[in-house]
Every structure is written in C-alpha cells, then in structure tokens.
Amino acid sequence: MNVPLSSVRITFVGGGNMAAALLGGLIARGATAASLAAIDPSEAQRASLETRFGIATHPAPSDAALDADVVVLAVKPQQMREAVAAVAPHLRAPLLLSVAAGVRAVDLSRWLGGYGRIVRTMPNTPALVGLGATGLAPLAGATPADRTLAAAIMGAVGETVWVDDEAKLDAVTALSGSGPAYVFRFIESMIDGGIALGLDAEQARRLAIQTVLGAAQLAATASEPPSVLRERVTSKGGTTAAALAVMAERDLPALVADAMAAACSRSEALGREFGSGD
C-alpha cells in the first residue's frame, strides 16, 4: 500500500510489545517520530518507548495526546473497556484500530455510542520481528481510505488479509493468531525427537529451527502449493514416506483441525465475555 505514513498522526493507547513492534515497523516504513505518540501509565514503559523510538509519550489520555488521525487501541483485552471509557471524551473522530484479541469491534462501537470508524485486527507475535500475519475486519463506518490506512499500518509488520465479516476473525485467531504456538510446539517435538535419536540438544535445536524456517520460506516463494512441495520431498519407500505414514496413521490433519476448532470456539466465547454487559 502506497500510503505516505510520514503525514499520518498515530497515537497508541498502550505501550506494550505489539505497540513497540508497530512503532518500529512504521518508522522503518517512513513514519516520523514526531507524528507518533503513545499513552501508557507505566513510567518505565514510557521511558523505554521514548528511548527506542524518540516519540512523545503521555501517562493518561488527554485532548493533546489523542489529537491524531489514527488511534491504535493496544491494551490487554481485559483492560479494553476501561481504556475506551478513558479515551472517549478526548477523541476527535479518528480512525480507531484495535489490536486486542477477543474484543469485538461491534462492542467497541457500542461502548462509544455507535462510533463507526473502527477496524479490528488480529495480529500475531511474529510481528515482533516484522514477519506478522494480520487479519482485518472493518465496521460499516470505516471508509475505503480507512481500510487502506489500516492495511498500511498493520502491513508495516507483515502480511495483511481482509475478511468480510468480523466473525471470521475467530477463524483468523485460530489459524494465525494462535498458529505460532503450534509451530513452536512442533519445533519442540522435532528437537526432542532429534535428541532421542542421538543428537545433542544444540544440534537438534539448530537443525529443527532452520528446517522450519527454510520450509516456510520455500512455501512462501514457490509457485506450487504445499502439497506439491511435500510430494517432491517424498520418495516412494524412502525415509520421508516412512515418517509421513506414521503421521497419516495418527491422522495429523484431523488433530490440527480439531485443535483449531477449539481455538476458534474459545475466541468466540472470549468475544461474548469481553462484550457482555451494557
């Protein structure tokens, strides 16, 4: 997205890891420190952001702090309703961008008296190294320009994918939001398997991580789907075929699908919990 981020004023409500990742990505994409700000009650957190990025920080919401084109809500989900109540009196009709898991945009809108310029996003932790995957869903009040701007901001830390219904962000959560943990668990298992076969821990760790990194990069750059790449590695009667036969016997696809369904169901439940009440 060719959006001149240097001219967009963005204030973050919350200065944690995701805010820091976005700040770093935005500055790398052309945003200026003078156009960025953060609100966080923690003096240590504010000092860290000032030192790392040279931005202005504020201990609490105010008219000056929230005089921005975009306000990014980056607090913990359980703190969101309180944070929204605190910023509401100071908003000057900016685009609101939420990066909090489980908090529905429809509830944010309701808490703000029907505010419509909201885009809810579901990023994941690889955003911390600029390789995130983010799902986005707009409320009806978000304009095409808002969508372009939201994608440019989240695109500063990785890939972005739009969904046409906010409810689909529960599926995004199950796939990419929780997905890094699945990959980490698989890496752990590969390391343990390597150690069981006689490698030392460092050898197994290096080989497992590089294998996953290389396979992901190959999948990202190849024109063929992962199924074809898998088949190319699998010789009939060979070592890979023997390993995949065990995975098929244990029904790995069904296990992954069931795990993702559980994550999706929990995401739906959290949305109801965080949005409950008047």
N, C-alpha and C positions, 0 to 999 in steps of 0.2 A: 504494500500500500504506500503510495507516494504522498504521505501527509507530512507537511513541514512541522515537525514536532517542536522545533525551536520557538514557534509562535504560540504554542498551547500552554496555558497555565494549568498546572495539575497539583492538587493538594491530596495527600494521603492521610486518611484517618486511621491511625495505627502504623507503627514503625517497625514491625517485626520482619521475619525473614522474607516473606513474599513481597512486602513493600520494598525492602532493600534490593531484592532481585530485580524488581521492575524499575527502580530508580537507576540501577546500574545499566540495565538494558536500554532505558530511554536516553540516558546521557550518551551511551555508545552510538545510538541512532540519531543523535543530533539535538536532543533536548538540552537546554541550558540550565545550569544550577539555579539561575535567577528566576526561572519560570516554574520551579518545583518547590514544594513545601511539604512538611509532614506535621501532624498533630499526634503527640503521644505524651501521656502523663509521666512516663519514666524519664528522669533526668539522664540516666545512663544511656538509654536508648536514643534520646535526642542528641546527646553528645557524640555518640557513635555515627549517627547519620550526618551530622554537621562535619565531622572529621573526614568521613569517607567520601562524601559527595558535595560538600560545600553548600548545602541547601539551608534555607531558613526553616526553623522548627518552632513549634508552639506547644505549651503544656496543656492547652484546653481550646475548644472551639471558640471562635470569635468572628466578627464580620471580616476583619482583615485576613485572618487565616484561611477563611473559606471564600475569599474573593477569587474564584477560579473558574476556568472553563469546564474542567472535569474534576469531580471529587471521587476518589477511589476509596471505597469502604473496605479496609483491610484489617479489621479487628477479628478476634475469635468469634465463632458463631454464637456462642452463649452470651457474648457481650454486645451483639449487634443491635438489639432493640434499645438498649441504654444509650449506645453511641448515636443511633439515629435520632433519638429524642434530644440529645445534646446538640447535634449539629443543625437540626431542623430550623431553629429561629434565625440562623445565620446564612442559610442557603439563598443564592441569588439565581435560581433556575439553571444550575449547571447540569451537564450530563453526569449521572451517578453510575459508577461502575463498581459492582460488588465482586469481590474475590473470595467471599466466605462460603465454605462448603455448607450445604444443607439449608441455607436461608433463602427462601423463595422470593423472587422479585415481586410477586403479587403481594406478599406480606410487607415488603419494604414500602411498596406503593401505598398500601392501606395505612401503615403507620405514619406516612407522610401526607395523609388526607387525599389520596388519589393521584399522587405525583406520577407522571408517566415517562419522563426521560431517564429510563433505567435500563441498563444492560447487565444481566447477571452472567458471571463467568465461572468456569470450573477449571482452574489451572492445576498443574501437578508439580511435585517437588523438583524434577529436573529443570524447571525454570531457574533454579538457583545457579545452574551452570549454563544458562542460555539455550537449553535444549528441551524446553517445556512443550506440553501439548495441552491446549486450552479449548474447551467448548464454550460457546457463547450463545445466549438467548436474549433477544430484546423484548421489552414490553411494547405494546402498540404505540405508545407515545414517543418511542425512540425513532428519530428521523433517519433517512439513508445516510446523512452526514454523520449522525451519531454512531451508526453502525461502522462506518469507515474509520472513524476516530477510535472507537473501541477496539477494532481489529488491529489498528496500527499500534496502540498501546500494548496490548497483550502479545502482539507479534514481535515486540522488542525482546521477548524471552523465549521465542519458539514458534511452533506451528499453531494455527488457529482453525477451528471448524465451527461453522454456524449450525444450529439446529432450529427448526421452525416452531418448536413447541417447548416451553420451559420444562415440561415434564420429562423430556428426553435427556435433560441434564443429569437425571438419576442414572441413566444408562452410561452417560459420559463419565460420571463419577465411578461407576463400577468398572469401566474399561481403563480409562487413562488416569483418572483421579487416584484410584487405589492401585492401578496397574504397576507402578514402580515397586510396590511391596511384593507383588507376585514375582517380579523379575529378581528382586533381591533374594527372595526365598529360594528361587530356582538356582541362583548363583551359590547360595549357601549349600544347597544339596549337591551341586556339582563339586564344590570344594570337598565336602565330606566324602563323596564318592571317590574322588581322586586320592584322598588320604587313605581310605580303606583299601585302595589298590596299590599302595606303597609309596606314593609321592609324599614329600613333606608339605607342611601347611602353606609355606610361601610359594612353592612351586604350583600347588593346586590353586591357590588364590590367583596368581598371575595368569595362569592358563585359562581359568574359568572366566575371569573378568574380561580378558582380551577376546575370548571366543564369543561371548555375548555381545561385546562392543563391535567386533568385526562382523558378526552375523547381522546385527541390526543395521549397520552401515551398508552392508551389501543389499539387504532387503529394501533400504531406503533409496538406493541408487539404481537398482536393477529394474529393467522394464517388465520382467516376469513376476508373477505373484509368488508369495512364499511357498505355495505348494509345489511349484515347478522347481524352485531353488532347492527345496528339500529332496525332491526326486533326483536331482543332479548329484547330490551328495551320497545317495543311497544306491550302492551296487547290489545286485541280486546275490544273496548268500553271503554278503560281506558283514563287516563289523557294525556299520550304521544300521543295516537292516535288522540285525540281531537286537540292537538296542530299541529300535522303533517298534519291534514286535512285542517287547515287554510293555512299552507304553500303550500300545493298542490293546493288549490283553487287560491292562488295568483301566482302560477307557479314559485316557488323559483328556480328550476333548469334552467328555461329559463332566469330568471333575472340574475343569476350568469353567464350563458353562454354569454348573451349579454354584461354584464359588462366586461368579459374577452376579448371578441371580440373587444370592444372599446379600451381596454388597448393594445392589440396586434396591432391594426391598428395605434395607436399613436406611439408605439415603431417603427413600420416600417417607419412612417413619420419622426421620430427623426433621424433614421439612414440615411435617404436621406438628411435631413437638415444638420447634422453634417458632412456628407461626400461630400457635394456639393462643387463645385469649383475645380480648378486644384490641 
